[in-house]
């Protein structure tokens, strides 16, 4: 099955869930947010959310930093 992840086609086995995709991409789930077909997926649902052919996925990473408030 093919899905689109951040604009790049990815092949996944039928029945793959969000956690399987993250493992395939070597991405830790703790510091990211996942959007599938314009809907943000709750981290607790990563195991239950099964992909469908043609799903559009955006993976957003959180980056620390910024200006010191002092």
N, CA, C and O atoms as a Tripos MOL2 file, in Angstrom:
@<TRIPOS>MOLECULE
protein
  280   279    70     0     0
PROTEIN
NO_CHARGES

@<TRIPOS>ATOM
      1 N           0.8440   -1.1640    0.0000 N.3       1 UNK1
      2 CA          0.0000    0.0000    0.0000 C.3       1 UNK1
      3 C           0.8970    1.2360    0.0000 C.2       1 UNK1
      4 O           1.9740    1.2310    0.5960 O.2       1 UNK1
      5 N           0.4520    2.2760   -0.6610 N.am      2 UNK2
      6 CA          1.2290    3.5130   -0.6860 C.3       2 UNK2
      7 C           0.4700    4.6290    0.0220 C.2       2 UNK2
      8 O          -0.7430    4.7820   -0.1240 O.2       2 UNK2
      9 N           1.2290    5.4030    0.7960 N.am      3 UNK3
     10 CA          0.7160    6.6110    1.4220 C.3       3 UNK3
     11 C           1.7000    7.7340    1.1030 C.2       3 UNK3
     12 O           2.8090    7.4760    0.6340 O.2       3 UNK3
     13 N           1.3070    8.9470    1.3500 N.am      4 UNK4
     14 CA          2.1600   10.1050    1.1220 C.3       4 UNK4
     15 C           2.5540   10.6810    2.4740 C.2       4 UNK4
     16 O           1.6900   11.0910    3.2480 O.2       4 UNK4
     17 N           3.8590   10.7140    2.7660 N.am      5 UNK5
     18 CA          4.3590   11.2140    4.0450 C.3       5 UNK5
     19 C           5.2120   12.4490    3.7900 C.2       5 UNK5
     20 O           6.2690   12.3650    3.1650 O.2       5 UNK5
     21 N           4.7510   13.5850    4.2750 N.am      6 UNK6
     22 CA          5.4420   14.8620    4.0570 C.3       6 UNK6
     23 C           5.8130   15.0330    2.5820 C.2       6 UNK6
     24 O           6.9060   15.4920    2.2510 O.2       6 UNK6
     25 N           4.8750   14.6530    1.7010 N.am      7 UNK7
     26 CA          5.0610   14.8300    0.2710 C.3       7 UNK7
     27 C           5.8440   13.7440   -0.4300 C.2       7 UNK7
     28 O           6.0780   13.8440   -1.6350 O.2       7 UNK7
     29 N           6.2620   12.6970    0.2880 N.am      8 UNK8
     30 CA          7.0630   11.6130   -0.2950 C.3       8 UNK8
     31 C           6.2830   10.3040   -0.1800 C.2       8 UNK8
     32 O           5.7700    9.9710    0.8880 O.2       8 UNK8
     33 N           6.1980    9.5620   -1.2900 N.am      9 UNK9
     34 CA          5.5030    8.2800   -1.2570 C.3       9 UNK9
     35 C           6.2650    7.2700   -0.3970 C.2       9 UNK9
     36 O           7.4880    7.1590   -0.4730 O.2       9 UNK9
     37 N           5.5110    6.5440    0.4180 N.am     10 UNK10
     38 CA          6.0650    5.4940    1.2700 C.3      10 UNK10
     39 C           5.2550    4.2310    1.0470 C.2      10 UNK10
     40 O           4.0300    4.2840    0.9400 O.2      10 UNK10
     41 N           5.9360    3.0940    0.9760 N.am     11 UNK11
     42 CA          5.2720    1.8020    0.8820 C.3      11 UNK11
     43 C           5.1270    1.2110    2.2770 C.2      11 UNK11
     44 O           6.0820    1.1810    3.0530 O.2      11 UNK11
     45 N           3.9210    0.7410    2.5860 N.am     12 UNK12
     46 CA          3.6480    0.0930    3.8650 C.3      12 UNK12
     47 C           2.8820   -1.1990    3.6070 C.2      12 UNK12
     48 O           2.1590   -1.3010    2.6160 O.2      12 UNK12
     49 N           3.0320   -2.1780    4.4790 N.am     13 UNK13
     50 CA          2.2150   -3.3860    4.3360 C.3      13 UNK13
     51 C           0.7630   -3.0860    4.6990 C.2      13 UNK13
     52 O           0.4870   -2.1780    5.4840 O.2      13 UNK13
     53 N          -0.1520   -3.8430    4.1310 N.am     14 UNK14
     54 CA         -1.5630   -3.6860    4.4900 C.3      14 UNK14
     55 C          -1.7110   -3.8820    5.9960 C.2      14 UNK14
     56 O          -1.0650   -4.7490    6.5840 O.2      14 UNK14
     57 N          -2.5580   -3.0760    6.6080 N.am     15 UNK15
     58 CA         -2.7920   -3.1840    8.0440 C.3      15 UNK15
     59 C          -1.7960   -2.4220    8.9010 C.2      15 UNK15
     60 O          -1.8390   -2.5190   10.1270 O.2      15 UNK15
     61 N          -0.8950   -1.6610    8.2740 N.am     16 UNK16
     62 CA          0.1160   -0.9090    9.0360 C.3      16 UNK16
     63 C          -0.5440    0.2280    9.8140 C.2      16 UNK16
     64 O          -1.4800    0.8740    9.3420 O.2      16 UNK16
     65 N          -0.0240    0.4510   11.0270 N.am     17 UNK17
     66 CA         -0.5260    1.5450   11.8510 C.3      17 UNK17
     67 C           0.5470    2.6440   11.9610 C.2      17 UNK17
     68 O           1.6350    2.5310   11.3960 O.2      17 UNK17
     69 N           0.2120    3.6900   12.6910 N.am     18 UNK18
     70 CA          1.1290    4.8350   12.8300 C.3      18 UNK18
     71 C           2.4510    4.4130   13.4590 C.2      18 UNK18
     72 O           3.5100    4.8470   13.0050 O.2      18 UNK18
     73 N           2.4130    3.5830   14.4860 N.am     19 UNK19
     74 CA          3.6580    3.1590   15.1330 C.3      19 UNK19
     75 C           4.5610    2.3950   14.1680 C.2      19 UNK19
     76 O           5.7830    2.5370   14.2230 O.2      19 UNK19
     77 N           3.9790    1.5950   13.2940 N.am     20 UNK20
     78 CA          4.7740    0.8620   12.2980 C.3      20 UNK20
     79 C           5.4570    1.8270   11.3370 C.2      20 UNK20
     80 O           6.6200    1.6360   10.9830 O.2      20 UNK20
     81 N           4.7350    2.8640   10.9150 N.am     21 UNK21
     82 CA          5.3350    3.8700   10.0320 C.3      21 UNK21
     83 C           6.5010    4.5630   10.7260 C.2      21 UNK21
     84 O           7.5660    4.7310   10.1330 O.2      21 UNK21
     85 N           6.3060    4.9640   11.9770 N.am     22 UNK22
     86 CA          7.3730    5.6550   12.7000 C.3      22 UNK22
     87 C           8.5920    4.7510   12.8640 C.2      22 UNK22
     88 O           9.7260    5.2180   12.7530 O.2      22 UNK22
     89 N           8.3740    3.4770   13.1240 N.am     23 UNK23
     90 CA          9.4980    2.5370   13.2330 C.3      23 UNK23
     91 C          10.2180    2.4150   11.8920 C.2      23 UNK23
     92 O          11.4480    2.4090   11.8490 O.2      23 UNK23
     93 N           9.4610    2.3170   10.7990 N.am     24 UNK24
     94 CA         10.0540    2.2140    9.4680 C.3      24 UNK24
     95 C          10.9020    3.4410    9.1520 C.2      24 UNK24
     96 O          11.9490    3.3300    8.5160 O.2      24 UNK24
     97 N          10.4470    4.6130    9.5990 N.am     25 UNK25
     98 CA         11.1650    5.8640    9.3370 C.3      25 UNK25
     99 C          12.2010    6.1900   10.4090 C.2      25 UNK25
    100 O          12.9020    7.1960   10.3080 O.2      25 UNK25
    101 N          12.3010    5.3440   11.4370 N.am     26 UNK26
    102 CA         13.2290    5.5340   12.5550 C.3      26 UNK26
    103 C          12.9830    6.8690   13.2590 C.2      26 UNK26
    104 O          13.9060    7.6470   13.4990 O.2      26 UNK26
    105 N          11.7140    7.1090   13.5800 N.am     27 UNK27
    106 CA         11.3020    8.3420   14.2550 C.3      27 UNK27
    107 C          10.7030    7.9730   15.6030 C.2      27 UNK27
    108 O           9.7990    7.1400   15.6760 O.2      27 UNK27
    109 N          11.2030    8.5900   16.6710 N.am     28 UNK28
    110 CA         10.6500    8.3780   18.0160 C.3      28 UNK28
    111 C           9.3300    9.1470   18.1300 C.2      28 UNK28
    112 O           9.2680   10.3150   17.7440 O.2      28 UNK28
    113 N           8.2850    8.5190   18.6470 N.am     29 UNK29
    114 CA          6.9800    9.1780   18.6980 C.3      29 UNK29
    115 C           6.8360   10.2640   19.7610 C.2      29 UNK29
    116 O           5.8440   10.9940   19.7580 O.2      29 UNK29
    117 N           7.7930   10.3860   20.6570 N.am     30 UNK30
    118 CA          7.6440   11.3130   21.7820 C.3      30 UNK30
    119 C           7.6870   12.7880   21.3950 C.2      30 UNK30
    120 O           7.0510   13.6060   22.0590 O.2      30 UNK30
    121 N           8.4080   13.1460   20.3550 N.am     31 UNK31
    122 CA          8.6110   14.5730   20.0470 C.3      31 UNK31
    123 C           8.0460   14.9730   18.6940 C.2      31 UNK31
    124 O           8.5790   15.8610   18.0290 O.2      31 UNK31
    125 N           6.9630   14.3140   18.2870 N.am     32 UNK32
    126 CA          6.3590   14.6390   17.0050 C.3      32 UNK32
    127 C           4.8440   14.7100   17.1420 C.2      32 UNK32
    128 O           4.2710   14.2600   18.1340 O.2      32 UNK32
    129 N           4.2200   15.2750   16.1420 N.am     33 UNK33
    130 CA          2.7640   15.2380   15.9990 C.3      33 UNK33
    131 C           2.4820   14.6550   14.6230 C.2      33 UNK33
    132 O           3.2400   14.8700   13.6780 O.2      33 UNK33
    133 N           1.3850   13.9150   14.5220 N.am     34 UNK34
    134 CA          1.0020   13.2670   13.2700 C.3      34 UNK34
    135 C          -0.3550   13.8100   12.8290 C.2      34 UNK34
    136 O          -1.2970   13.8900   13.6170 O.2      34 UNK34
    137 N          -0.4270   14.1760   11.5680 N.am     35 UNK35
    138 CA         -1.6820   14.5820   10.9640 C.3      35 UNK35
    139 C          -1.9500   13.6460    9.7950 C.2      35 UNK35
    140 O          -1.0810   13.4520    8.9450 O.2      35 UNK35
    141 N          -3.1310   13.0720    9.7450 N.am     36 UNK36
    142 CA         -3.5110   12.1930    8.6420 C.3      36 UNK36
    143 C          -4.7670   12.7720    8.0060 C.2      36 UNK36
    144 O          -5.7930   12.9490    8.6630 O.2      36 UNK36
    145 N          -4.6620   13.0630    6.7160 N.am     37 UNK37
    146 CA         -5.7940   13.6280    5.9680 C.3      37 UNK37
    147 C          -6.4000   14.8290    6.6990 C.2      37 UNK37
    148 O          -7.6180   14.9470    6.8360 O.2      37 UNK37
    149 N          -5.5090   15.7190    7.1660 N.am     38 UNK38
    150 CA         -5.8610   16.9880    7.8170 C.3      38 UNK38
    151 C          -6.4400   16.8350    9.2310 C.2      38 UNK38
    152 O          -6.9830   17.7940    9.7790 O.2      38 UNK38
    153 N          -6.3310   15.6460    9.8220 N.am     39 UNK39
    154 CA         -6.7940   15.4260   11.1930 C.3      39 UNK39
    155 C          -5.6110   15.0430   12.0680 C.2      39 UNK39
    156 O          -4.8850   14.0990   11.7540 O.2      39 UNK39
    157 N          -5.4110   15.7730   13.1700 N.am     40 UNK40
    158 CA         -4.3350   15.4600   14.1060 C.3      40 UNK40
    159 C          -4.7230   14.1980   14.8700 C.2      40 UNK40
    160 O          -5.8490   14.0710   15.3510 O.2      40 UNK40
    161 N          -3.7750   13.2690   14.9740 N.am     41 UNK41
    162 CA         -4.0160   11.9900   15.6280 C.3      41 UNK41
    163 C          -3.4690   12.0360   17.0540 C.2      41 UNK41
    164 O          -2.3110   12.3910   17.2730 O.2      41 UNK41
    165 N          -4.2980   11.6790   18.0050 N.am     42 UNK42
    166 CA         -3.8790   11.6180   19.4070 C.3      42 UNK42
    167 C          -2.8150   10.5330   19.5590 C.2      42 UNK42
    168 O          -2.9550    9.4450   19.0000 O.2      42 UNK42
    169 N          -1.7670   10.8200   20.3030 N.am     43 UNK43
    170 CA         -0.6660    9.8710   20.4920 C.3      43 UNK43
    171 C          -1.1630    8.5250   21.0400 C.2      43 UNK43
    172 O          -0.6130    7.4780   20.6980 O.2      43 UNK43
    173 N          -2.1760    8.5490   21.8690 N.am     44 UNK44
    174 CA         -2.7220    7.3100   22.4290 C.3      44 UNK44
    175 C          -3.3770    6.4320   21.3610 C.2      44 UNK44
    176 O          -3.6020    5.2440   21.5930 O.2      44 UNK44
    177 N          -3.6850    7.0050   20.1940 N.am     45 UNK45
    178 CA         -4.3490    6.2580   19.1230 C.3      45 UNK45
    179 C          -3.3780    5.7720   18.0510 C.2      45 UNK45
    180 O          -3.8080    5.1840   17.0590 O.2      45 UNK45
    181 N          -2.0820    6.0040   18.2260 N.am     46 UNK46
    182 CA         -1.1080    5.6080   17.1930 C.3      46 UNK46
    183 C          -1.1700    4.1110   16.8860 C.2      46 UNK46
    184 O          -1.0100    3.7080   15.7330 O.2      46 UNK46
    185 N          -1.4000    3.2940   17.9000 N.am     47 UNK47
    186 CA         -1.4540    1.8460   17.6810 C.3      47 UNK47
    187 C          -2.7260    1.4520   16.9280 C.2      47 UNK47
    188 O          -2.7160    0.4970   16.1500 O.2      47 UNK47
    189 N          -3.8090    2.1780   17.1560 N.am     48 UNK48
    190 CA         -5.1110    1.8140   16.5980 C.3      48 UNK48
    191 C          -5.3720    2.4030   15.2120 C.2      48 UNK48
    192 O          -6.2160    1.8930   14.4750 O.2      48 UNK48
    193 N          -4.6620    3.4650   14.8520 N.am     49 UNK49
    194 CA         -4.9300    4.1240   13.5630 C.3      49 UNK49
    195 C          -4.2320    3.3660   12.4410 C.2      49 UNK49
    196 O          -3.0110    3.4280   12.2960 O.2      49 UNK49
    197 N          -5.0310    2.6480   11.6460 N.am     50 UNK50
    198 CA         -4.5380    1.8680   10.5140 C.3      50 UNK50
    199 C          -4.6150    2.7320    9.2640 C.2      50 UNK50
    200 O          -5.6050    3.4280    9.0390 O.2      50 UNK50
    201 N          -3.5650    2.6820    8.4540 N.am     51 UNK51
    202 CA         -3.5320    3.4760    7.2320 C.3      51 UNK51
    203 C          -4.3820    2.8530    6.1380 C.2      51 UNK51
    204 O          -4.5790    1.6390    6.0870 O.2      51 UNK51
    205 N          -4.8800    3.7210    5.2630 N.am     52 UNK52
    206 CA         -5.5950    3.3170    4.0600 C.3      52 UNK52
    207 C          -4.7860    3.7810    2.8580 C.2      52 UNK52
    208 O          -4.0490    4.7640    2.9380 O.2      52 UNK52
    209 N          -4.9280    3.0740    1.7520 N.am     53 UNK53
    210 CA         -4.2580    3.4470    0.5120 C.3      53 UNK53
    211 C          -4.5000    4.9250    0.2160 C.2      53 UNK53
    212 O          -5.6360    5.3970    0.2300 O.2      53 UNK53
    213 N          -3.4050    5.6490   -0.0520 N.am     54 UNK54
    214 CA         -3.5080    7.0540   -0.4450 C.3      54 UNK54
    215 C          -3.6110    8.0550    0.6880 C.2      54 UNK54
    216 O          -3.7370    9.2530    0.4350 O.2      54 UNK54
    217 N          -3.5600    7.5940    1.9460 N.am     55 UNK55
    218 CA         -3.5910    8.5500    3.0650 C.3      55 UNK55
    219 C          -2.4760    9.5790    2.9010 C.2      55 UNK55
    220 O          -1.3840    9.2680    2.4240 O.2      55 UNK55
    221 N          -2.7770   10.8140    3.3080 N.am     56 UNK56
    222 CA         -1.7860   11.8930    3.2860 C.3      56 UNK56
    223 C          -1.3960   12.1990    4.7280 C.2      56 UNK56
    224 O          -2.2250   12.5970    5.5480 O.2      56 UNK56
    225 N          -0.1040   12.0010    5.0150 N.am     57 UNK57
    226 CA          0.4070   12.0980    6.3820 C.3      57 UNK57
    227 C           1.4020   13.2500    6.4710 C.2      57 UNK57
    228 O           2.2560   13.4140    5.6000 O.2      57 UNK57
    229 N           1.2870   14.0330    7.5170 N.am     58 UNK58
    230 CA          2.2860   15.0520    7.8340 C.3      58 UNK58
    231 C           2.8460   14.7140    9.2030 C.2      58 UNK58
    232 O           2.0970   14.5140   10.1590 O.2      58 UNK58
    233 N           4.1660   14.6540    9.2910 N.am     59 UNK59
    234 CA          4.8490   14.4270   10.5620 C.3      59 UNK59
    235 C           5.5510   15.7280   10.9220 C.2      59 UNK59
    236 O           6.3950   16.2230   10.1750 O.2      59 UNK59
    237 N           5.1900   16.2690   12.0700 N.am     60 UNK60
    238 CA          5.7380   17.5450   12.5110 C.3      60 UNK60
    239 C           6.6100   17.3050   13.7300 C.2      60 UNK60
    240 O           6.1630   16.7230   14.7180 O.2      60 UNK60
    241 N           7.8680   17.7580   13.6570 N.am     61 UNK61
    242 CA          8.8160   17.6030   14.7710 C.3      61 UNK61
    243 C           8.8140   18.8560   15.6200 C.2      61 UNK61
    244 O           8.7040   19.9720   15.1120 O.2      61 UNK61
    245 N           8.9360   18.6540   16.9260 N.am     62 UNK62
    246 CA          9.0700   19.7720   17.8510 C.3      62 UNK62
    247 C          10.5420   20.0200   18.0980 C.2      62 UNK62
    248 O          11.3050   19.0890   18.3570 O.2      62 UNK62
    249 N          10.9360   21.2760   18.0160 N.am     63 UNK63
    250 CA         12.3490   21.6450   18.1930 C.3      63 UNK63
    251 C          12.4290   22.6430   19.3390 C.2      63 UNK63
    252 O          11.7040   23.6390   19.3620 O.2      63 UNK63
    253 N          13.3130   22.3670   20.2860 N.am     64 UNK64
    254 CA         13.5210   23.2820   21.4030 C.3      64 UNK64
    255 C          14.3950   24.4540   20.9820 C.2      64 UNK64
    256 O          14.9740   24.4570   19.8960 O.2      64 UNK64
    257 N          14.4780   25.4160   21.8320 N.am     65 UNK65
    258 CA         15.3330   26.5570   21.5370 C.3      65 UNK65
    259 C          14.5570   27.8470   21.6070 C.2      65 UNK65
    260 O          13.4520   27.9070   22.1450 O.2      65 UNK65
    261 N          15.1430   28.8500   21.0670 N.am     66 UNK66
    262 CA         14.5130   30.1550   21.0880 C.3      66 UNK66
    263 C          15.3260   31.1380   21.9040 C.2      66 UNK66
    264 O          16.4230   30.8240   22.3650 O.2      66 UNK66
    265 N          14.7970   32.2890   22.0740 N.am     67 UNK67
    266 CA         15.4890   33.3540   22.7700 C.3      67 UNK67
    267 C          15.3420   33.1840   24.2740 C.2      67 UNK67
    268 O          14.2720   32.8150   24.7590 O.2      67 UNK67
    269 N          16.4030   33.4490   25.0080 N.am     68 UNK68
    270 CA         16.3950   33.3820   26.4600 C.3      68 UNK68
    271 C          15.4870   34.5000   26.9930 C.2      68 UNK68
    272 O          15.5860   35.6480   26.5620 O.2      68 UNK68
    273 N          14.6070   34.1500   27.9320 N.am     69 UNK69
    274 CA         13.6260   35.1050   28.4650 C.3      69 UNK69
    275 C          14.2470   36.0660   29.4730 C.2      69 UNK69
    276 O          13.5770   37.0140   29.8820 O.2      69 UNK69
    277 N          15.4760   35.8690   29.8850 N.am     70 UNK70
    278 CA         16.0890   36.7480   30.9030 C.3      70 UNK70
    279 C          16.4910   38.0420   30.3410 C.2      70 UNK70
    280 O          17.0180   38.8900   31.0600 O.2      70 UNK70
@<TRIPOS>BOND
     1     1     2 1
     2     2     3 1
     3     3     4 2
     4     3     5 am
     5     5     6 1
     6     6     7 1
     7     7     8 2
     8     7     9 am
     9     9    10 1
    10    10    11 1
    11    11    12 2
    12    11    13 am
    13    13    14 1
    14    14    15 1
    15    15    16 2
    16    15    17 am
    17    17    18 1
    18    18    19 1
    19    19    20 2
    20    19    21 am
    21    21    22 1
    22    22    23 1
    23    23    24 2
    24    23    25 am
    25    25    26 1
    26    26    27 1
    27    27    28 2
    28    27    29 am
    29    29    30 1
    30    30    31 1
    31    31    32 2
    32    31    33 am
    33    33    34 1
    34    34    35 1
    35    35    36 2
    36    35    37 am
    37    37    38 1
    38    38    39 1
    39    39    40 2
    40    39    41 am
    41    41    42 1
    42    42    43 1
    43    43    44 2
    44    43    45 am
    45    45    46 1
    46    46    47 1
    47    47    48 2
    48    47    49 am
    49    49    50 1
    50    50    51 1
    51    51    52 2
    52    51    53 am
    53    53    54 1
    54    54    55 1
    55    55    56 2
    56    55    57 am
    57    57    58 1
    58    58    59 1
    59    59    60 2
    60    59    61 am
    61    61    62 1
    62    62    63 1
    63    63    64 2
    64    63    65 am
    65    65    66 1
    66    66    67 1
    67    67    68 2
    68    67    69 am
    69    69    70 1
    70    70    71 1
    71    71    72 2
    72    71    73 am
    73    73    74 1
    74    74    75 1
    75    75    76 2
    76    75    77 am
    77    77    78 1
    78    78    79 1
    79    79    80 2
    80    79    81 am
    81    81    82 1
    82    82    83 1
    83    83    84 2
    84    83    85 am
    85    85    86 1
    86    86    87 1
    87    87    88 2
    88    87    89 am
    89    89    90 1
    90    90    91 1
    91    91    92 2
    92    91    93 am
    93    93    94 1
    94    94    95 1
    95    95    96 2
    96    95    97 am
    97    97    98 1
    98    98    99 1
    99    99   100 2
   100    99   101 am
   101   101   102 1
   102   102   103 1
   103   103   104 2
   104   103   105 am
   105   105   106 1
   106   106   107 1
   107   107   108 2
   108   107   109 am
   109   109   110 1
   110   110   111 1
   111   111   112 2
   112   111   113 am
   113   113   114 1
   114   114   115 1
   115   115   116 2
   116   115   117 am
   117   117   118 1
   118   118   119 1
   119   119   120 2
   120   119   121 am
   121   121   122 1
   122   122   123 1
   123   123   124 2
   124   123   125 am
   125   125   126 1
   126   126   127 1
   127   127   128 2
   128   127   129 am
   129   129   130 1
   130   130   131 1
   131   131   132 2
   132   131   133 am
   133   133   134 1
   134   134   135 1
   135   135   136 2
   136   135   137 am
   137   137   138 1
   138   138   139 1
   139   139   140 2
   140   139   141 am
   141   141   142 1
   142   142   143 1
   143   143   144 2
   144   143   145 am
   145   145   146 1
   146   146   147 1
   147   147   148 2
   148   147   149 am
   149   149   150 1
   150   150   151 1
   151   151   152 2
   152   151   153 am
   153   153   154 1
   154   154   155 1
   155   155   156 2
   156   155   157 am
   157   157   158 1
   158   158   159 1
   159   159   160 2
   160   159   161 am
   161   161   162 1
   162   162   163 1
   163   163   164 2
   164   163   165 am
   165   165   166 1
   166   166   167 1
   167   167   168 2
   168   167   169 am
   169   169   170 1
   170   170   171 1
   171   171   172 2
   172   171   173 am
   173   173   174 1
   174   174   175 1
   175   175   176 2
   176   175   177 am
   177   177   178 1
   178   178   179 1
   179   179   180 2
   180   179   181 am
   181   181   182 1
   182   182   183 1
   183   183   184 2
   184   183   185 am
   185   185   186 1
   186   186   187 1
   187   187   188 2
   188   187   189 am
   189   189   190 1
   190   190   191 1
   191   191   192 2
   192   191   193 am
   193   193   194 1
   194   194   195 1
   195   195   196 2
   196   195   197 am
   197   197   198 1
   198   198   199 1
   199   199   200 2
   200   199   201 am
   201   201   202 1
   202   202   203 1
   203   203   204 2
   204   203   205 am
   205   205   206 1
   206   206   207 1
   207   207   208 2
   208   207   209 am
   209   209   210 1
   210   210   211 1
   211   211   212 2
   212   211   213 am
   213   213   214 1
   214   214   215 1
   215   215   216 2
   216   215   217 am
   217   217   218 1
   218   218   219 1
   219   219   220 2
   220   219   221 am
   221   221   222 1
   222   222   223 1
   223   223   224 2
   224   223   225 am
   225   225   226 1
   226   226   227 1
   227   227   228 2
   228   227   229 am
   229   229   230 1
   230   230   231 1
   231   231   232 2
   232   231   233 am
   233   233   234 1
   234   234   235 1
   235   235   236 2
   236   235   237 am
   237   237   238 1
   238   238   239 1
   239   239   240 2
   240   239   241 am
   241   241   242 1
   242   242   243 1
   243   243   244 2
   244   243   245 am
   245   245   246 1
   246   246   247 1
   247   247   248 2
   248   247   249 am
   249   249   250 1
   250   250   251 1
   251   251   252 2
   252   251   253 am
   253   253   254 1
   254   254   255 1
   255   255   256 2
   256   255   257 am
   257   257   258 1
   258   258   259 1
   259   259   260 2
   260   259   261 am
   261   261   262 1
   262   262   263 1
   263   263   264 2
   264   263   265 am
   265   265   266 1
   266   266   267 1
   267   267   268 2
   268   267   269 am
   269   269   270 1
   270   270   271 1
   271   271   272 2
   272   271   273 am
   273   273   274 1
   274   274   275 1
   275   275   276 2
   276   275   277 am
   277   277   278 1
   278   278   279 1
   279   279   280 2
@<TRIPOS>SUBSTRUCTURE
     1 UNK1         2 RESIDUE 1 A UNK
     2 UNK2         6 RESIDUE 1 A UNK
     3 UNK3        10 RESIDUE 1 A UNK
     4 UNK4        14 RESIDUE 1 A UNK
     5 UNK5        18 RESIDUE 1 A UNK
     6 UNK6        22 RESIDUE 1 A UNK
     7 UNK7        26 RESIDUE 1 A UNK
     8 UNK8        30 RESIDUE 1 A UNK
     9 UNK9        34 RESIDUE 1 A UNK
    10 UNK10       38 RESIDUE 1 A UNK
    11 UNK11       42 RESIDUE 1 A UNK
    12 UNK12       46 RESIDUE 1 A UNK
    13 UNK13       50 RESIDUE 1 A UNK
    14 UNK14       54 RESIDUE 1 A UNK
    15 UNK15       58 RESIDUE 1 A UNK
    16 UNK16       62 RESIDUE 1 A UNK
    17 UNK17       66 RESIDUE 1 A UNK
    18 UNK18       70 RESIDUE 1 A UNK
    19 UNK19       74 RESIDUE 1 A UNK
    20 UNK20       78 RESIDUE 1 A UNK
    21 UNK21       82 RESIDUE 1 A UNK
    22 UNK22       86 RESIDUE 1 A UNK
    23 UNK23       90 RESIDUE 1 A UNK
    24 UNK24       94 RESIDUE 1 A UNK
    25 UNK25       98 RESIDUE 1 A UNK
    26 UNK26      102 RESIDUE 1 A UNK
    27 UNK27      106 RESIDUE 1 A UNK
    28 UNK28      110 RESIDUE 1 A UNK
    29 UNK29      114 RESIDUE 1 A UNK
    30 UNK30      118 RESIDUE 1 A UNK
    31 UNK31      122 RESIDUE 1 A UNK
    32 UNK32      126 RESIDUE 1 A UNK
    33 UNK33      130 RESIDUE 1 A UNK
    34 UNK34      134 RESIDUE 1 A UNK
    35 UNK35      138 RESIDUE 1 A UNK
    36 UNK36      142 RESIDUE 1 A UNK
    37 UNK37      146 RESIDUE 1 A UNK
    38 UNK38      150 RESIDUE 1 A UNK
    39 UNK39      154 RESIDUE 1 A UNK
    40 UNK40      158 RESIDUE 1 A UNK
    41 UNK41      162 RESIDUE 1 A UNK
    42 UNK42      166 RESIDUE 1 A UNK
    43 UNK43      170 RESIDUE 1 A UNK
    44 UNK44      174 RESIDUE 1 A UNK
    45 UNK45      178 RESIDUE 1 A UNK
    46 UNK46      182 RESIDUE 1 A UNK
    47 UNK47      186 RESIDUE 1 A UNK
    48 UNK48      190 RESIDUE 1 A UNK
    49 UNK49      194 RESIDUE 1 A UNK
    50 UNK50      198 RESIDUE 1 A UNK
    51 UNK51      202 RESIDUE 1 A UNK
    52 UNK52      206 RESIDUE 1 A UNK
    53 UNK53      210 RESIDUE 1 A UNK
    54 UNK54      214 RESIDUE 1 A UNK
    55 UNK55      218 RESIDUE 1 A UNK
    56 UNK56      222 RESIDUE 1 A UNK
    57 UNK57      226 RESIDUE 1 A UNK
    58 UNK58      230 RESIDUE 1 A UNK
    59 UNK59      234 RESIDUE 1 A UNK
    60 UNK60      238 RESIDUE 1 A UNK
    61 UNK61      242 RESIDUE 1 A UNK
    62 UNK62      246 RESIDUE 1 A UNK
    63 UNK63      250 RESIDUE 1 A UNK
    64 UNK64      254 RESIDUE 1 A UNK
    65 UNK65      258 RESIDUE 1 A UNK
    66 UNK66      262 RESIDUE 1 A UNK
    67 UNK67      266 RESIDUE 1 A UNK
    68 UNK68      270 RESIDUE 1 A UNK
    69 UNK69      274 RESIDUE 1 A UNK
    70 UNK70      278 RESIDUE 1 A UNK
